[in-house]
Amino acid sequence: MRNIIFTGKGGVGKTSIAAATALRAADMGYKTLIMSTDPAHSLGDSLDVQLGPSPVKIAENLWGQEVSVFGDLNLNWDVVREHFAHLMEARGIEGVYAEEMGVLPGMEELFSLSYIKRYNEQNEYDLLVVDCAPTGETLRLLSLPETFGWFIKMIRNVEKFMVKPVLRPLSKKIKKIDDFVAPEEVYDKVDNLFSSTEGIIDLLADGTKTTMRLVMNPEKMVIKESMRALTYLNLYGITVDRITINRVMPDQSPDPYFQKWRGIQQKYIEQITEAFAPIPIAEVPLFDDEVVGLAMLRRVGEKVYADQNPLDVFFTENPIDIKKVSDGHYKVRVRLPFMENMGLEPKILKLGDDLTIRIGDYQKIVALPIFLAGMESTGASYEDKWLSIDFTKG
């Protein structure tokens, strides 16, 4: 099963490009599912159909879905919400506030990740196209499995070593304790949710199965955010294999107003081409009609892919590289384009066989080979779009 994930700054038209990609693949005979994980769903509007939390058939070989966090909460998290509400009521908090305490930050992203993993395990479709939330939310989605890794381990240990053997037996005798001890099904629900996303980063980082595609407009602020996104996606090992510049002004108009905007856009298109090379770039014009419905989306798909297969992997580059410099001296390189322009110094921490690289608010944990785990990191430098970290024997 092939996975293609679209992201970009809000308002650049990524939903239209994602929908056009899915429709073009379906027209070529691939069984395709397009799924929106953006809380502000616009996928149904783009396709001009009514979508729901389960796959809905749109056309031959094409299904669509808009992930509903509310439906998933009621189905998979109801027991946990009830327990949180009970805890709040025991502390004198009632009503909607008690209910909301059962919704943890990042729940929407976790459910989205679980769907991606589930569809890949079921292998029912040839292609899964994911229309992600704007760039910042997408990066948060990718960081969640690592962020919550410690949490699920803690939950499992607390249940195994404290709640089950000690607190739960006591709660049957002492009412005050019983109010605060979660039943077994609460731990099962928490465990199931987080277990459902285990291994998802490995799937997303497998460039033969999953690639990310950036959508942008030829505007200064959009380009800057896309540069940051590419750096962070490389940090997570995600392959970006294609870029689409959307809503490019046509040059046929003699009107000076539109000619001026055309000139501004061409300047930024040149910047994009130079900065993101050698990643392939496609241009989609600003059409003379609203991009809604299958007919218009087919026009978009023709502009993006021409005679190419949208399922192809258009660009590959390993974002993490390990090289032996000499006996007892190695370099671990992580590709982080544009980092030198971001004004951020990377912070590096090695603990056992885990190498943690933090840049700004994001971090990546790189699992080191066993032979590097016993070495010490002795310095780091930024060389030609790569963060290079030295390791030597102590």
C-alpha positions in Angstrom: 0.0 0.0 0.0 1.3 3.4 -0.9 0.8 6.5 1.4 1.0 10.1 0.2 0.6 12.8 2.8 -0.1 16.4 1.8 0.7 19.4 4.0 1.3 23.1 3.7 0.5 26.5 5.3 -3.2 27.0 5.8 -5.0 28.4 2.8 -2.5 27.3 0.1 -4.9 24.8 -1.5 -3.4 21.6 -0.2 -6.8 19.9 0.0 -7.5 20.6 -3.7 -4.0 19.2 -4.7 -4.6 16.1 -2.4 -8.1 15.5 -3.8 -6.8 15.9 -7.4 -4.0 13.4 -6.7 -6.5 10.8 -5.3 -8.9 11.3 -8.2 -6.1 10.9 -10.8 -4.9 7.7 -9.2 -8.5 6.3 -9.1 -9.0 7.2 -12.7 -5.8 5.2 -13.5 -7.4 2.1 -11.8 -5.9 2.3 -8.3 -8.2 1.6 -5.4 -7.8 4.9 -3.5 -8.9 6.3 -0.2 -8.4 10.0 0.6 -8.7 10.9 4.3 -8.8 14.3 5.9 -7.2 14.7 9.3 -7.7 18.5 9.4 -10.2 19.4 12.2 -11.5 22.1 9.9 -12.6 19.7 7.2 -12.9 21.0 3.6 -12.3 17.7 1.7 -16.0 17.1 1.2 -16.4 20.7 -0.1 -13.5 20.2 -2.5 -15.0 16.9 -3.9 -18.5 18.4 -3.7 -19.8 15.4 -1.8 -21.0 14.7 1.7 -18.3 12.7 3.6 -18.4 11.2 7.1 -16.2 9.5 9.7 -16.2 6.2 7.7 -15.1 5.8 4.0 -17.7 6.9 1.5 -17.6 5.9 -2.2 -17.2 9.0 -4.4 -16.4 7.6 -7.8 -15.0 4.5 -9.4 -12.0 3.3 -7.3 -12.3 6.4 -5.0 -13.4 6.6 -1.4 -13.3 9.6 1.0 -13.3 10.0 4.8 -13.2 12.9 7.2 -11.8 11.7 10.6 -14.2 12.6 13.4 -12.5 13.0 16.7 -15.9 13.2 18.4 -17.1 9.9 17.0 -13.8 8.3 17.9 -13.9 9.6 21.4 -17.4 8.2 22.0 -16.4 4.9 20.5 -12.9 4.3 21.9 -12.6 6.7 24.8 -16.0 6.7 26.5 -14.8 4.7 29.6 -11.8 7.0 30.1 -14.0 10.2 29.8 -16.5 8.8 32.4 -13.6 8.0 34.8 -12.2 11.5 34.4 -15.6 13.0 34.9 -16.1 10.9 38.0 -12.7 12.2 39.4 -13.7 15.8 38.7 -17.1 15.4 40.3 -15.4 13.9 43.4 -13.4 17.2 43.5 -16.6 19.3 43.2 -16.3 20.0 39.4 -19.4 19.0 37.4 -21.0 19.4 34.0 -19.2 20.2 30.8 -15.9 21.0 32.5 -15.7 17.5 33.9 -16.4 16.0 30.5 -13.8 18.1 28.8 -11.1 16.9 31.2 -11.3 13.5 29.6 -10.1 14.9 26.2 -6.3 15.0 26.3 -4.3 17.4 24.1 -3.3 15.7 20.9 -6.2 13.3 20.8 -7.2 14.2 17.2 -3.7 13.6 16.0 -3.5 10.3 17.8 -6.7 9.0 16.2 -5.5 10.2 12.8 -2.2 8.2 13.2 -4.1 5.1 14.3 -6.2 5.3 11.1 -3.1 5.4 8.9 -1.6 2.4 10.7 -4.9 0.5 10.6 -5.4 1.0 6.8 -1.8 -0.1 6.1 -2.3 -3.3 8.2 -5.6 -4.1 6.4 -4.0 -3.4 3.0 -7.5 -3.0 1.4 -6.5 0.0 -0.8 -3.7 0.6 -3.3 -3.2 4.2 -2.2 -4.0 6.2 0.9 -3.9 10.0 0.4 -3.9 12.0 3.6 -5.0 15.6 3.6 -3.3 16.9 6.8 -3.9 19.9 8.9 -1.7 23.0 8.3 2.1 22.5 8.7 2.4 23.2 12.4 -0.3 20.6 13.3 1.3 18.1 11.0 4.6 18.4 12.7 2.9 18.0 16.1 1.2 14.8 14.8 4.6 13.3 13.8 6.0 14.1 17.2 3.2 12.5 19.3 4.4 8.9 19.3 7.7 9.8 20.8 6.2 12.4 23.1 3.7 10.0 24.5 6.1 7.0 24.6 7.1 7.6 28.2 3.5 8.1 29.1 2.2 4.7 28.0 5.2 3.0 29.7 4.3 4.8 32.9 0.7 3.8 32.6 1.6 0.2 32.1 4.0 0.2 35.1 1.6 1.9 37.4 -1.2 -0.6 36.6 1.1 -3.6 36.9 3.0 -2.7 40.0 0.8 -0.5 42.1 -2.9 -0.3 41.0 -3.6 -4.0 40.3 -1.8 -5.6 43.3 -2.3 -2.8 45.9 -4.7 0.0 45.3 -7.5 -2.0 43.6 -7.8 -4.5 46.5 -7.8 -1.6 49.0 -10.4 0.3 47.0 -12.9 -2.5 47.6 -12.6 -1.8 51.4 -12.1 2.0 51.5 -14.6 4.2 49.7 -12.4 7.2 49.4 -9.8 5.2 47.5 -12.4 3.6 45.3 -13.4 7.1 44.0 -9.9 7.6 42.5 -8.9 4.1 41.4 -9.6 3.6 37.7 -11.2 0.3 36.7 -9.2 -2.1 34.5 -11.1 -1.1 31.3 -9.7 2.5 31.6 -6.1 1.2 31.5 -7.1 -1.1 28.6 -8.5 1.8 26.6 -5.5 4.0 27.2 -3.1 1.1 26.4 -5.1 0.3 23.2 -5.1 3.8 21.9 -1.4 4.4 22.3 -0.5 0.9 21.2 -2.4 1.5 18.0 0.2 4.1 17.0 3.3 2.2 17.9 5.5 1.8 14.8 3.8 4.5 12.9 6.9 6.7 12.6 8.8 3.7 11.1 6.0 3.4 8.5 6.0 7.1 7.7 9.8 7.1 7.5 9.8 4.2 5.0 10.4 6.2 1.8 9.4 3.2 -0.4 5.9 3.3 1.0 5.3 6.8 2.4 6.2 10.2 1.1 5.2 13.7 2.0 4.3 16.4 -0.5 4.4 20.1 0.2 1.9 22.6 -1.3 2.7 26.2 -1.3 1.8 29.5 -3.0 4.5 31.8 -4.4 4.5 34.1 -1.4 7.3 35.0 1.0 5.7 33.9 4.3 4.5 30.6 2.7 8.0 29.8 1.4 9.6 30.5 4.8 7.1 28.1 6.5 7.7 25.4 3.8 11.5 25.7 4.4 11.0 25.1 8.1 8.6 22.2 7.4 11.2 20.5 5.2 13.8 20.8 7.9 11.6 19.3 10.5 10.3 16.5 8.2 13.9 15.5 7.5 14.5 15.5 11.2 11.7 12.8 11.5 13.1 10.9 8.6 10.2 11.7 6.3 10.8 11.8 2.6 9.5 14.8 0.7 9.3 13.7 -2.9 7.4 16.5 -4.6 6.4 20.2 -4.3 3.4 21.9 -5.9 3.3 25.6 -6.3 -0.4 26.4 -6.4 -2.4 29.4 -7.9 0.2 30.8 -10.2 -1.0 33.8 -12.1 -1.2 33.3 -15.9 0.8 35.7 -18.0 -1.9 36.3 -20.7 -3.5 39.3 -19.1 -2.5 42.7 -20.4 -3.8 44.4 -17.3 -0.9 46.1 -15.4 -2.3 45.0 -12.1 -2.1 41.3 -12.9 1.2 41.7 -14.7 2.7 43.2 -11.6 1.5 40.3 -9.5 2.8 37.9 -12.1 6.2 39.5 -11.8 6.2 39.2 -8.0 5.2 35.5 -8.2 7.9 34.7 -10.8 10.5 36.1 -8.4 9.3 33.8 -5.6 9.0 30.8 -8.0 12.7 31.3 -8.8 13.5 31.3 -5.1 11.5 28.1 -4.6 13.2 26.4 -7.5 16.6 27.3 -6.3 16.0 26.6 -2.6 14.2 23.2 -2.9 16.2 21.7 -5.7 16.6 18.9 -6.6 13.1 18.0 -5.3 10.7 18.0 -8.4 8.4 21.0 -8.5 5.0 21.3 -10.4 3.1 24.5 -11.0 -0.7 24.8 -11.0 -2.3 28.0 -12.4 -4.9 30.2 -10.9 -7.9 28.8 -12.8 -10.7 30.9 -14.2 -13.2 28.9 -12.1 -13.6 27.6 -8.6 -11.7 24.4 -8.0 -14.7 22.3 -6.7 -16.0 19.0 -8.0 -14.5 16.1 -9.9 -14.3 17.9 -13.3 -12.1 20.8 -11.9 -10.0 18.4 -9.8 -9.2 16.4 -12.9 -7.9 19.7 -14.5 -5.7 20.2 -11.5 -4.4 16.6 -11.6 -3.4 17.1 -15.2 -1.4 20.2 -14.4 0.3 18.5 -11.4 1.3 15.2 -12.9 0.9 15.5 -16.8 1.8 12.0 -18.0 3.3 10.9 -14.7 2.0 8.3 -12.3 1.0 10.0 -9.0 2.0 6.8 -7.0 5.6 7.1 -8.2 8.3 8.2 -5.7 9.7 11.2 -7.4 12.7 11.9 -5.1 14.6 9.9 -2.5 17.3 10.9 -0.2 18.3 9.2 3.1 18.0 12.0 5.7 20.2 10.2 8.2 23.7 9.0 7.3 26.4 7.3 9.3 30.0 7.2 8.1 33.2 5.9 9.5 35.9 8.5 9.4 38.7 6.4 11.0 39.1 3.7 13.6 37.0 4.8 16.6 35.7 7.9 14.9 32.3 8.2 13.2 30.1 10.9 11.9 26.3 10.8 12.2 24.7 13.2 9.7 21.1 14.4 9.7 19.9 16.4 6.7 18.4 19.6 8.0 18.1 22.1 5.0 17.6 25.8 5.8 18.6 25.3 9.5 21.3 27.9 9.2 18.7 30.5 8.1 16.4 29.8 11.0 18.7 31.2 13.7 18.4 28.1 15.9 21.2 26.2 17.5 20.6 22.4 17.8 20.8 20.9 21.2 22.2 17.4 21.3 21.8 14.8 24.1 23.0 11.2 24.0 21.6 8.8 26.5 22.5 5.2 26.0 21.8 4.3 22.3 19.4 7.3 21.9 20.5 10.5 20.3 18.1 13.4 20.9 18.3 16.4 18.6 16.2 19.4 19.6 15.7 22.4 17.3 13.3 25.0 18.6 10.2 23.3 19.9 10.8 20.0 18.0 12.9 17.1 18.7 14.0 13.9 17.1 15.3 10.7 18.8 17.7 8.8 16.6 18.3 5.2 17.6 22.0 4.7 17.2 23.6 1.4 16.2 25.0 -0.7 19.1 28.6 0.1 18.1 27.9 3.8 18.5 26.0 3.5 21.8 29.2 3.2 23.8 30.9 6.2 22.1 30.7 9.8 23.1 29.5 12.7 21.0 32.4 15.2 20.8 30.9 18.0 18.8 28.6 19.0 16.0 28.7 21.3 13.0 26.4 22.3 10.2 27.9 21.5 6.8 26.1 22.0 3.4 22.5 21.4 4.8 23.6 18.5 7.0 24.0 18.5 10.8 27.2 16.5 11.4 27.8 15.0 14.8 31.1 13.4 15.7 31.4 10.2 17.8 34.6 8.8 19.2 35.6 6.1 21.6 36.0 7.3 25.2 
